[in-house]
């Protein structure tokens, strides 16, 4: 899974608190989980959570960038998980976006670049 983490990190990311609605891609009747991000980039996000899914699990995620007019919905894959000693010192999951539209990618990149000082 280290290769996934390295690929995930090749995108510029920004620490940001955004609420993600997460559901299993294959189970439409599964309830959604609301999880907070610790960072976000056009390659994916790190979601803080004590409930950890398995690497490789496929999800549908929905979120809105701060001050955005509309939501972004895309498919994602759990790239890696950590109990509490990962790069953020908290339990959570690294997600890799797998079906992000060009428009959504540009919006995320623009947001991240505008927040980088």
Beta strands, then each sheet from edge to edge (+ up, - down):
strand 1: 13-14
strand 2: 19-24
strand 3: 33-41
strand 4: 44-48
strand 5: 58-63
strand 6: 72-82
strand 7: 92-97
sheet 1: 1+ 3- 2+ 5- 6+ 7- 4+
end
